[in-house]
Amino acid sequence: MLFEQIARNKRRTIYVLIGFVLLLIAIGYALGYVFYNNGVIGMVIAVVVAAVYCAIMIGNSTSVVMSMNHAREIKRAEDAPELWHVVEDMALVARVPMPRVFIIDDPSPNAFATGNDPKHAAVAATSGILDRLNREELEGVMGHEMTTCATMIFVCRPLHWHYQLLSGCS
């Protein structure tokens, strides 16, 4: 079941990318036809733009998501000891590499995980959740996020968030 879910997430990510590229090609064709009276020119430009965009999004998805959320990276335990140690403990329990840790200055209680694979994962917690939860509750939240890292449920999420940003939806 778990491996089926991981495979399904990978397929969905590929479908999203293919759909995005096809949409860009269609828009490129239309723009090429309108401005150059030749849709093929627009399609070629769209394919190049799509290839560059996909490479950047796949290679830097964690950084893109964290910058969209104005997240601040915690690079050592001294910066946020409780969060750092909870994430470290939960990563050990879940048997995943220690993810990058971020804090988002937002009063709403929230946390999420993102990345392309467990080795390149990151977890973020808002200041609101850190203020409201005790250590045991924070362990529960971060344990959930470590499960997300281990099962790669998040693979589509960075792409989905970025497409929402591009389209103006939230």
C-alpha positions in Angstrom: 0.0 0.0 0.0 2.7 2.5 1.0 4.8 1.8 -2.1 1.7 2.1 -4.3 1.0 5.5 -2.8 4.6 6.7 -3.5 4.3 5.4 -7.1 0.9 7.1 -7.5 2.4 10.4 -6.2 5.3 10.2 -8.6 2.9 9.5 -11.5 0.7 12.5 -10.5 3.7 14.7 -10.4 4.6 13.7 -13.9 1.0 14.3 -15.0 1.1 17.8 -13.6 4.3 18.6 -15.3 3.1 17.2 -18.6 -0.2 19.2 -18.3 1.8 22.3 -17.5 4.1 21.9 -20.5 1.1 21.2 -22.8 -0.6 24.3 -21.5 2.5 26.4 -22.1 2.8 25.0 -25.6 -0.8 25.8 -26.4 -0.3 29.4 -25.1 3.0 29.6 -27.0 1.3 28.5 -30.2 -1.5 31.1 -29.8 1.0 33.9 -29.0 3.2 32.9 -31.9 0.3 32.9 -34.2 -1.0 36.3 -33.0 2.4 38.1 -32.9 4.4 36.3 -35.6 1.7 34.8 -37.8 3.4 31.5 -37.1 2.4 29.3 -34.2 5.5 27.0 -34.5 7.8 29.9 -33.4 5.6 30.4 -30.3 5.6 26.6 -29.6 9.4 26.4 -29.8 9.8 29.4 -27.4 7.2 27.8 -25.1 9.1 24.4 -25.0 12.3 26.2 -24.1 10.6 28.2 -21.4 8.8 25.1 -20.0 12.1 23.1 -19.9 13.9 25.9 -18.0 11.0 26.4 -15.7 10.6 22.7 -14.9 14.3 22.3 -14.3 14.3 25.2 -11.9 11.1 24.0 -10.1 12.3 20.4 -9.7 15.8 21.4 -8.7 14.8 24.2 -6.3 11.3 23.4 -5.2 12.1 23.4 -1.5 13.7 26.8 -1.7 10.9 28.2 -3.8 8.2 27.0 -1.4 10.1 28.3 1.7 10.7 31.7 0.1 7.1 31.9 -0.9 6.2 31.5 2.7 8.9 33.9 4.0 10.5 31.0 6.0 13.7 31.5 7.9 16.0 28.4 8.0 17.2 27.1 11.3 20.8 25.9 10.6 21.8 24.8 14.1 20.2 23.8 17.4 21.0 27.1 19.1 18.7 29.0 16.8 15.5 27.2 17.9 16.5 24.4 20.3 13.1 22.9 21.0 12.1 22.7 17.3 15.5 21.5 16.2 15.6 18.7 18.8 12.1 17.6 18.1 12.7 17.4 14.4 16.0 15.6 15.0 14.3 13.0 17.3 11.4 12.5 14.9 13.8 12.0 12.0 15.6 9.3 13.9 12.4 7.6 14.8 11.1 7.7 11.3 14.5 6.6 9.9 14.8 9.5 7.5 17.7 11.9 7.0 17.5 15.1 9.1 15.5 17.5 7.0 16.2 21.2 6.7 14.2 23.1 9.4 12.4 26.4 8.9 10.3 28.7 11.0 7.6 30.9 9.4 6.7 34.1 11.3 2.9 33.6 11.3 0.5 33.5 14.2 -1.6 30.7 12.7 -0.7 27.2 13.9 0.6 25.3 11.0 3.4 23.0 9.9 4.3 21.3 6.6 6.9 19.2 4.9 8.2 19.6 1.3 11.0 18.5 -0.9 11.7 16.2 -3.9 12.7 13.1 -1.8 13.6 12.3 1.8 17.2 13.3 1.4 16.2 16.8 0.2 13.2 17.3 2.5 12.4 20.3 4.6 10.0 20.9 7.4 8.5 24.2 8.5 6.6 25.3 11.5 4.9 28.6 12.1 5.7 30.7 15.1 2.0 30.3 16.0 2.3 26.5 16.4 5.5 26.8 18.3 3.8 29.2 20.8 0.7 27.1 21.3 2.0 23.5 21.5 4.0 21.9 24.3 6.9 19.5 23.4 4.7 16.4 23.3 2.2 18.0 20.9 5.0 19.4 18.7 6.5 15.8 18.6 3.1 14.6 17.3 3.0 17.3 14.6 6.6 16.8 13.5 6.1 13.0 13.6 3.4 13.4 11.1 5.7 15.6 9.0 8.4 13.0 9.1 5.9 10.4 7.9 5.2 12.8 5.0 9.0 12.9 4.3 9.3 9.1 4.5 6.4 8.4 2.2 7.1 11.3 -0.2 3.4 12.4 -0.1 4.7 15.9 -0.7 6.1 15.4 -4.2 3.3 17.3 -6.0 2.8 20.0 -3.3 5.7 22.4 -4.3 4.6 22.3 -7.9 1.0 22.8 -7.0 1.8 25.8 -4.7 3.9 27.4 -7.4 1.2 27.0 -10.1 -1.3 28.6 -7.7 1.1 31.5 -7.2 1.4 31.9 -11.0 -2.3 31.8 -11.5 -3.1 34.1 -8.7 -5.2 31.5 -6.8 -4.6 30.6 -3.2 
